Amino acid sequence: MLELRNITKRFGDVLANDHVSIMVRAGTIHAIVGENGAGKSTAMRIAYGFYTADEGEIVVEGEAQRIATPHDAIALGIGMVHQHFMLVETMTVAENIVLGAEPGAATSLDLRGAGTQIRSLSQEFGLSIDPDAIIESLSVGQQQRVELLKALYRQARLLILDEPTAVLTPQEVEEFFTILRRMREQGKTVVIITHKLAEVLAISDDVTVMRDGRVVGQVKTAETNAAELARLMVGRDVLLRIEKTAASAEGETVLSVRELAMTAKDGTRRLDGVSFEVRAGEIVGIAGVEGNGQTELIEALAGLILPPAVTGAVELAGRDITKTNARRRKEMGIAHIPEDRHRRGLLLDFDLAENSILGVHYRRPAVAHLGGVWMDNTAIRERAEQVIKDFDVRPANPDLPARALSGGNQQKLIIGREFDLRPKLLLVSQPTRGVDIGAIEFIHRKLVALRDEGCAVLLVSAELEEVTALSDRLLVIHNGRIVGEVDPQITSPEEIGLLMTGGH
């Protein structure tokens, strides 16, 4: 169906694709995997006309084609669904689907005819979407189906899906895979760009592995396994299973939360009577579909949101800190790894040494004397070099600006900085978002090691596999409420997913 032949693409001095060749068989589901920066999305965006290759050719159904724009790709039957949906939330499903390909004359839009066609496509592929529904009333999983319908409406025979399961619950993932299998049965070809190896093995027919802008392997899924794919992706053996002993049941209560509540400016209840405890030497996970109060919970506990915006009580080691600000909470032993590393975690134009002291810039070792105003540049650099060494931040240059680092290395710098505080309580949100599989393994080991040293850890992650593997106890949040506590070692993903969507 599709061949990329010796595709090369440069962005300035960066070689994103280095003579990439990929062959996608018609009527199959083809996975493309690789670490961040491996070049997989760039290659597929070239196939879709977002980028133009510097060298090489694109062959569609046996004929070389010039694909300069997405319009060229659509005309050839190629559609693409992006990781971040491109939908207008206040418009209907039908209006979104026909946007840019409006049916009827210039003066009269034939939405009724389009609605009939969309309903027929929805039934044909088992998508169960009402053309008259407003986008903002749909779940994330349903919105993704609208994106699929948009491509199918334009008669796409090849669909490119970028991280399609990133925001789906386990039930929605299984329903989504059922849809993809149905598409394959009806002759469609699907390309999935992903980093989730378990899903690659469950859904694909063929796998292409990329590393450092090159293709390092293309194999039939039935003839490989997760360990081999991870080895190809990283270039070394990777521990895919998180190894940890059982948490101590005798740890003292470090964090106590009672009836925490928060109402947003628009009147919606973001947190609603949240109560739980975290003990020393344990990881307590928070599972939930994104947008159900996790962000507000972590920011409230970090002191970034204070009364009267929030109500309830928060105690640290028996001491009431409900009204204590973020700076004082950090001094008392609370470290915070934010979900948005650019907005909350780093100053991108500051160098790594400067970023390594954020939050402690007014005290030792950043200043020579307690209460002083002169920065101790020697001590700051030594601390930065130690964090860079201990957490394998690359490039290992304290003078580089933070924006020069990849997302994974930015994350390792933040984690190293917060771990260096030797906290009593670690609040960590989305610790491995946008992080390569090798760095994920490293970060997981560090989190377990910190727990084993007696730190209390509260973990929020959109990756259900991650939060269940790391957590000793798992709380499930839905619509701002804790709706259940489960043992992640014995509770199935389907049961957790049911709780995440408000079931029992």
C-alpha positions as CSV (number, residue, x, y, z in Angstrom):
1,M,0.0,0.0,0.0
2,L,2.7,2.4,1.0
3,E,6.5,2.5,0.6
4,L,9.0,5.1,1.9
5,R,12.2,4.6,0.0
6,N,15.5,6.1,1.4
7,I,13.7,9.1,2.9
8,T,16.1,11.7,4.3
9,K,14.9,14.8,6.2
10,R,16.9,17.5,8.0
11,F,15.8,20.3,10.2
12,G,18.8,22.6,10.3
13,D,21.7,20.6,11.7
14,V,19.4,17.9,13.0
15,L,19.1,14.8,10.8
16,A,15.6,13.6,11.6
17,N,15.3,10.8,9.0
18,D,18.4,9.1,7.6
19,H,17.6,7.0,4.5
20,V,14.5,5.6,6.0
21,S,12.8,2.8,4.1
22,I,9.4,1.4,5.3
23,M,7.1,-1.0,3.5
24,V,3.4,-1.2,4.6
25,R,1.4,-4.1,3.3
26,A,-2.1,-3.4,2.1
27,G,-4.9,-4.7,4.5
28,T,-2.6,-4.9,7.5
29,I,-2.1,-3.0,10.8
30,H,1.5,-1.8,10.8
31,A,3.1,-0.4,14.0
32,I,6.1,2.0,14.0
33,V,7.9,2.2,17.3
34,G,10.9,4.0,18.6
35,E,12.2,6.3,21.3
36,N,11.4,10.1,21.3
37,G,13.4,11.7,18.5
38,A,13.8,8.4,16.6
39,G,12.1,10.0,13.6
40,K,8.9,7.9,13.4
41,S,6.4,10.8,13.4
42,T,8.6,12.8,10.9
43,A,8.5,9.9,8.5
44,M,4.8,9.5,8.6
45,R,4.2,13.3,8.4
46,I,6.2,13.2,5.2
47,A,3.9,10.4,3.9
48,Y,1.0,12.7,4.8
49,G,2.4,15.8,3.2
50,F,3.1,17.8,6.4
51,Y,6.8,17.8,5.6
52,T,8.6,17.4,2.3
53,A,11.6,15.0,2.2
54,D,15.0,16.3,1.2
55,E,15.8,13.0,-0.5
56,G,14.0,9.7,-1.3
57,E,10.6,8.8,-2.8
58,I,7.1,7.9,-1.7
59,V,5.4,5.0,-3.5
60,V,1.6,4.5,-3.1
61,E,0.1,1.3,-4.5
62,G,3.2,0.7,-6.7
63,E,3.4,4.2,-8.2
64,A,5.9,7.0,-7.1
65,Q,4.0,10.0,-5.9
66,R,4.8,13.6,-5.1
67,I,3.0,14.4,-1.8
68,A,3.6,18.1,-1.1
69,T,0.6,18.8,1.1
70,P,-2.1,16.9,3.1
71,H,-4.5,17.5,0.2
72,D,-2.2,15.5,-2.0
73,A,-2.2,12.7,0.5
74,I,-6.0,12.7,1.0
75,A,-6.4,12.6,-2.8
76,L,-4.3,9.4,-2.8
77,G,-6.5,7.8,0.0
78,I,-4.2,8.6,3.0
79,G,-5.6,10.0,6.2
80,M,-4.0,10.9,9.5
81,V,-5.4,11.1,13.0
82,H,-3.2,13.3,15.3
83,Q,-2.4,12.6,18.9
84,H,-4.1,15.9,19.9
85,F,-7.5,16.0,18.2
86,M,-8.3,18.7,15.8
87,L,-12.0,19.2,16.5
88,V,-14.1,22.3,17.1
89,E,-15.8,21.5,20.4
90,T,-18.9,23.8,20.0
91,M,-19.8,22.2,16.6
92,T,-21.6,19.0,15.8
93,V,-19.9,15.7,14.7
94,A,-21.2,16.2,11.2
95,E,-20.0,19.8,11.0
96,N,-16.5,18.8,12.1
97,I,-16.3,15.9,9.7
98,V,-17.2,18.0,6.6
99,L,-15.1,21.0,7.6
100,G,-12.8,21.7,4.6
101,A,-14.7,19.3,2.4
102,E,-18.2,20.8,2.6
103,P,-20.9,19.0,0.6
104,G,-23.4,20.9,-1.6
105,A,-23.1,24.2,-3.5
106,A,-21.2,27.2,-2.2
107,T,-24.4,28.8,-1.1
108,S,-26.2,25.8,0.4
109,L,-24.5,23.3,2.7
110,D,-26.0,19.8,2.5
111,L,-25.5,18.7,6.1
112,R,-28.5,16.3,5.9
113,G,-26.9,14.3,3.1
114,A,-23.5,14.4,4.9
115,G,-25.2,13.2,8.1
116,T,-26.7,10.2,6.2
117,Q,-23.3,9.3,4.8
118,I,-21.6,9.7,8.2
119,R,-24.3,7.6,10.0
120,S,-23.8,4.8,7.3
121,L,-20.0,4.9,7.8
122,S,-20.4,4.8,11.6
123,Q,-22.6,1.7,11.4
124,E,-20.3,0.0,8.8
125,F,-17.3,0.3,11.1
126,G,-19.1,-0.1,14.4
127,L,-18.2,3.5,15.6
128,S,-21.6,4.2,17.2
129,I,-21.4,8.0,16.7
130,D,-24.4,10.4,16.4
131,P,-23.7,12.9,13.6
132,D,-25.8,15.5,15.4
133,A,-24.0,15.3,18.8
134,I,-22.0,18.3,20.0
135,I,-18.2,17.5,20.3
136,E,-17.8,18.8,23.8
137,S,-20.5,16.4,25.0
138,L,-18.5,13.4,23.8
139,S,-16.0,11.4,25.8
140,V,-12.3,11.3,24.7
141,G,-12.8,7.9,23.1
142,Q,-15.8,9.1,21.2
143,Q,-13.9,12.1,19.9
144,Q,-11.2,9.9,18.6
145,R,-13.9,8.0,16.7
146,V,-15.0,11.3,15.1
147,E,-11.4,11.8,13.9
148,L,-11.5,8.3,12.3
149,L,-14.8,9.1,10.7
150,K,-13.3,12.3,9.3
151,A,-10.6,10.3,7.5
152,L,-13.1,7.7,6.4
153,Y,-15.5,10.3,5.1
154,R,-12.7,11.5,2.8
155,Q,-12.4,7.9,1.5
156,A,-9.1,7.2,3.2
157,R,-7.8,3.6,2.5
158,L,-4.7,4.1,4.6
159,L,-5.0,5.6,8.1
160,I,-2.0,6.9,10.0
161,L,-2.7,7.1,13.8
162,D,-0.3,9.0,16.1
163,E,-0.3,7.6,19.7
164,P,-4.0,6.6,19.4
165,T,-4.4,5.1,22.8
166,A,-2.6,7.8,24.9
167,V,-5.8,9.1,26.6
168,L,-8.1,6.0,26.5
169,T,-9.2,3.8,29.4
170,P,-8.6,0.0,29.1
171,Q,-12.2,-0.5,27.9
172,E,-11.9,2.2,25.3
173,V,-8.6,0.7,24.1
174,E,-10.2,-2.7,23.6
175,E,-13.2,-1.1,21.8
176,F,-10.8,0.9,19.7
177,F,-8.8,-2.2,18.7
178,T,-12.1,-4.0,17.8
179,I,-12.8,-1.1,15.4
180,L,-9.3,-1.3,13.9
181,R,-9.6,-5.0,13.3
182,R,-13.0,-4.4,11.6
183,M,-11.3,-1.8,9.4
184,R,-8.6,-4.3,8.5
185,E,-11.2,-7.0,7.6
186,Q,-12.9,-4.5,5.3
187,G,-9.6,-3.8,3.4
188,K,-8.3,-0.7,5.1
189,T,-4.6,-0.3,6.0
190,V,-3.6,1.1,9.3
191,V,-0.3,2.6,10.5
192,I,0.1,3.1,14.3
193,I,2.8,5.3,15.8
194,T,3.2,4.2,19.4
195,H,5.5,3.4,22.3
196,K,3.3,0.9,24.1
197,L,4.8,-2.5,23.2
198,A,2.0,-4.6,24.8
199,E,-0.5,-2.9,22.4
200,V,1.9,-3.4,19.4
201,L,1.9,-7.1,20.1
202,A,-1.8,-7.2,20.6
203,I,-3.0,-5.4,17.5
204,S,-0.3,-5.2,14.7
205,D,0.7,-7.5,11.9
206,D,4.1,-5.9,11.2
207,V,6.4,-3.7,13.2
208,T,9.0,-1.2,12.1
209,V,11.5,-0.1,14.8
210,M,13.4,3.2,14.4
211,R,16.4,4.5,16.4
212,D,18.3,7.8,15.8
213,G,16.5,8.6,12.6
214,R,17.1,5.2,11.0
215,V,15.1,1.9,10.6
216,V,16.9,-0.7,12.7
217,G,14.4,-3.5,12.2
218,Q,11.2,-4.5,10.4
219,V,9.6,-7.8,11.7
220,K,6.4,-9.7,11.7
221,T,4.7,-9.2,15.0
222,A,4.0,-12.9,15.4
223,E,7.8,-13.6,15.2
224,T,8.9,-11.1,17.9
225,N,8.4,-10.1,21.6
226,A,8.5,-7.1,23.8
227,A,12.1,-7.7,25.0
228,E,13.4,-7.9,21.4
229,L,11.5,-4.8,20.4
230,A,12.8,-2.8,23.4
231,R,16.3,-4.0,22.7
232,L,16.0,-2.7,19.1
233,M,14.6,0.6,20.2
234,V,17.2,1.4,22.8
235,G,20.2,-0.6,21.6
236,R,20.6,-2.6,24.8
237,D,18.6,-4.9,27.1
238,V,15.8,-3.1,28.9
239,L,14.1,-4.3,32.1
240,L,10.4,-4.1,31.2
241,R,9.1,-5.3,34.6
242,I,9.3,-3.1,37.6
243,E,11.1,-5.0,40.4
244,K,10.2,-4.0,43.9
245,T,9.6,-5.7,47.3
246,A,6.3,-5.2,49.2
247,A,6.0,-1.9,51.0
248,S,6.2,-1.9,54.8
249,A,2.8,-1.8,56.5
250,E,4.3,-0.1,59.6
251,G,5.3,3.2,58.1
252,E,4.1,6.3,59.9
253,T,1.4,8.5,58.2
254,V,3.2,11.3,56.4
255,L,0.3,12.8,54.4
256,S,-3.2,13.0,55.7
257,V,-5.9,14.6,53.5
258,R,-9.4,15.2,54.8
259,E,-12.5,16.3,52.8
260,L,-10.4,18.3,50.3
261,A,-12.7,20.2,47.9
262,M,-12.2,22.8,45.2
263,T,-14.6,24.6,42.8
264,A,-13.2,26.2,39.6
265,K,-14.1,29.7,38.4
266,D,-16.7,28.3,36.0
267,G,-18.5,26.7,38.9
268,T,-17.5,23.1,38.2
269,R,-16.4,21.0,41.2
270,R,-12.9,19.9,40.5
271,L,-12.3,18.2,43.9
272,D,-15.2,16.9,46.0
273,G,-14.5,15.6,49.5
274,V,-11.2,13.8,48.8
275,S,-9.8,11.9,51.8
276,F,-6.8,9.5,52.0
277,E,-3.4,8.9,53.7
278,V,0.1,8.1,52.5
279,R,2.6,6.4,54.8
280,A,6.3,6.5,54.8
281,G,7.9,3.8,52.6
282,E,4.9,3.3,50.2
283,I,3.8,4.5,46.8
284,V,0.1,5.4,46.6
285,G,-1.1,5.8,43.0
286,I,-4.0,7.9,41.7
287,A,-5.6,6.4,38.6
288,G,-8.2,8.2,36.5
289,V,-9.1,9.5,33.1
290,E,-7.3,12.8,32.7
291,G,-9.3,15.9,33.7
292,N,-11.0,14.3,36.7
293,G,-9.2,16.4,39.3
294,Q,-5.7,14.9,39.4
295,T,-4.0,18.1,38.4
296,E,-5.9,20.2,41.0
297,L,-5.2,17.6,43.7
298,I,-1.4,17.6,43.2
299,E,-1.2,21.4,42.9
300,A,-3.3,21.8,46.1
301,L,-1.1,19.5,48.0
302,A,2.0,21.2,46.7
303,G,0.7,24.6,48.0
304,L,0.1,26.1,44.5
305,I,-3.6,26.4,45.3
306,L,-4.5,27.6,48.8
307,P,-7.7,28.5,50.8
308,P,-10.2,29.9,50.1
309,A,-9.8,28.3,46.6
310,V,-9.7,24.9,48.4
311,T,-11.3,23.7,51.5
312,G,-10.6,20.8,53.8
313,A,-7.5,19.8,55.8
314,V,-4.0,18.7,54.9
315,E,-1.5,17.4,57.4
316,L,2.2,16.6,57.0
317,A,3.5,14.2,59.6
318,G,0.7,15.3,62.0
319,R,1.2,19.0,61.4
320,D,-1.6,21.1,59.8
321,I,-0.3,22.7,56.6
322,T,-3.6,23.6,55.0
323,K,-2.8,27.3,54.7
324,T,1.0,26.9,54.3
325,N,2.4,28.2,51.0
326,A,4.4,26.2,48.5
327,R,7.8,27.6,49.5
328,R,7.3,26.7,53.2
329,R,5.9,23.2,52.2
330,K,9.1,22.6,50.3
331,E,11.2,23.6,53.4
332,M,9.1,21.1,55.4
333,G,10.0,18.2,53.1
334,I,7.5,18.2,50.2
335,A,9.0,17.7,46.8
336,H,7.0,18.2,43.6
337,I,7.5,16.8,40.1
338,P,4.8,18.6,38.0
339,E,2.9,17.1,35.1
340,D,3.8,20.1,32.8
341,R,7.6,20.4,33.0
342,H,7.7,23.5,30.9
343,R,5.0,25.5,32.8
344,R,5.8,24.3,36.3
345,G,9.2,22.6,36.3
346,L,11.8,24.6,34.4
347,L,12.9,28.0,33.1
348,L,13.8,27.0,29.6
349,D,16.2,29.9,28.9
350,F,18.1,29.3,32.2
351,D,21.0,26.9,32.2
352,L,21.0,23.5,33.8
353,A,22.9,24.8,36.9
354,E,20.4,27.5,37.5
355,N,17.4,25.1,37.0
356,S,19.0,22.7,39.4
357,I,18.4,25.2,42.3
358,L,14.9,26.3,41.5
359,G,12.9,26.3,44.8
360,V,16.0,26.4,47.0
361,H,17.7,29.4,45.3
362,Y,17.5,31.4,48.5
363,R,19.2,29.0,50.8
364,R,22.2,26.7,51.0
365,P,24.0,25.5,48.9
366,A,22.8,28.2,46.5
367,V,23.8,31.1,48.8
368,A,27.0,31.3,50.8
369,H,25.3,32.2,54.1
370,L,21.8,31.6,55.4
371,G,19.7,34.7,54.6
372,G,22.5,35.9,52.2
373,V,22.0,37.5,48.8
374,W,25.2,36.4,47.1
375,M,25.0,33.2,45.0
376,D,27.6,30.6,45.6
377,N,28.3,29.7,42.0
378,T,30.9,27.1,42.8
379,A,28.4,25.2,45.1
380,I,25.6,25.6,42.5
381,R,27.7,24.1,39.8
382,E,28.9,21.2,42.0
383,R,25.2,20.4,42.9
384,A,24.2,20.6,39.2
385,E,27.1,18.3,38.2
386,Q,26.1,15.8,40.8
387,V,22.4,15.8,39.7
388,I,23.5,15.4,36.1
389,K,25.7,12.5,37.0
390,D,23.3,10.7,39.3
391,F,20.4,11.0,36.9
392,D,22.3,10.6,33.6
393,V,21.2,13.9,32.1
394,R,22.5,14.3,28.6
395,P,24.3,16.3,27.4
396,A,26.2,16.5,30.7
397,N,26.8,20.2,30.4
398,P,25.6,22.5,33.3
399,D,26.0,25.6,31.0
400,L,23.5,24.5,28.4
401,P,20.0,26.1,28.5
402,A,17.2,23.7,29.6
403,R,15.5,24.1,26.2
404,A,18.5,22.4,24.5
405,L,17.6,19.1,26.2
406,S,15.2,16.5,25.0
407,G,11.9,16.1,26.9
408,G,13.2,13.0,28.6
409,N,16.4,14.6,29.8
410,Q,14.5,17.7,31.0
411,Q,12.4,15.3,33.1
412,K,15.5,13.6,34.5
413,L,16.9,17.0,35.5
414,I,13.6,17.9,37.4
415,I,13.5,14.5,39.1
416,G,17.1,14.7,40.1
417,R,16.6,18.2,41.6
418,E,13.6,17.1,43.6
419,F,15.2,13.8,44.8
420,D,18.3,15.7,45.9
421,L,16.1,17.5,48.6
422,R,15.7,14.1,50.4
423,P,12.0,14.7,50.8
424,K,9.6,13.3,53.4
425,L,6.8,13.4,50.7
426,L,7.2,13.3,46.9
427,L,4.3,14.5,44.8
428,V,4.9,13.2,41.3
429,S,2.6,13.7,38.3
430,Q,3.1,12.0,34.9
431,P,6.8,11.0,35.7
432,T,7.5,9.5,32.3
433,R,5.3,11.5,29.9
434,G,7.1,11.9,26.7
435,V,10.1,9.9,28.0
436,D,12.0,7.2,26.1
437,I,11.7,3.5,27.2
438,G,15.3,3.5,28.5
439,A,14.7,6.6,30.6
440,I,11.3,5.2,31.8
441,E,13.2,2.2,33.2
442,F,15.7,4.5,35.0
443,I,13.0,6.8,36.5
444,H,11.0,3.8,37.8
445,R,14.0,2.4,39.5
446,K,14.7,5.8,41.2
447,L,11.1,6.1,42.4
448,V,11.2,2.6,44.0
449,A,14.6,3.4,45.5
450,L,13.3,6.6,47.1
451,R,10.3,4.7,48.5
452,D,12.7,2.1,49.9
453,E,14.5,4.9,51.7
454,G,11.3,5.7,53.6
455,C,9.9,8.5,51.5
456,A,6.1,8.7,51.1
457,V,5.2,8.9,47.4
458,L,1.9,10.1,45.8
459,L,1.9,9.2,42.1
460,V,-0.4,10.4,39.4
461,S,-0.1,8.8,35.9
462,A,-2.3,8.6,32.9
463,E,-0.5,5.3,32.0
464,L,-2.5,2.7,33.8
465,E,0.2,0.1,33.3
466,E,2.7,2.4,35.0
467,V,0.6,3.4,38.0
468,T,-0.5,-0.2,38.7
469,A,3.1,-1.6,38.5
470,L,4.6,1.1,40.7
471,S,1.9,1.5,43.3
472,D,1.5,-0.3,46.6
473,R,-2.0,1.0,47.0
474,L,-4.2,2.4,44.2
475,L,-6.9,5.1,44.5
476,V,-9.2,5.7,41.6
477,I,-10.6,9.2,41.0
478,H,-13.6,10.2,39.0
479,N,-15.3,13.6,38.7
480,G,-13.1,14.9,41.6
481,R,-14.0,12.1,44.0
482,I,-12.1,9.0,45.2
483,V,-14.4,6.3,44.0
484,G,-12.4,3.3,45.1
485,E,-9.2,1.9,46.6
486,V,-7.8,-1.4,45.1
487,D,-4.8,-3.6,45.4
488,P,-3.0,-3.1,42.0
489,Q,-1.4,-6.5,42.2
490,I,-4.7,-8.4,42.1
491,T,-7.2,-6.1,40.5
492,S,-7.6,-6.4,36.7
493,P,-7.2,-3.4,34.4
494,E,-10.8,-3.8,33.3
495,E,-12.0,-3.4,36.9
496,I,-9.9,-0.3,37.4
497,G,-11.1,1.0,34.1
498,L,-14.7,0.6,35.1
499,L,-14.1,2.6,38.3
500,M,-12.3,5.3,36.2
501,T,-15.4,5.8,34.1
502,G,-17.8,6.0,37.1
503,G,-18.8,2.3,37.3
504,H,-18.9,0.0,40.3
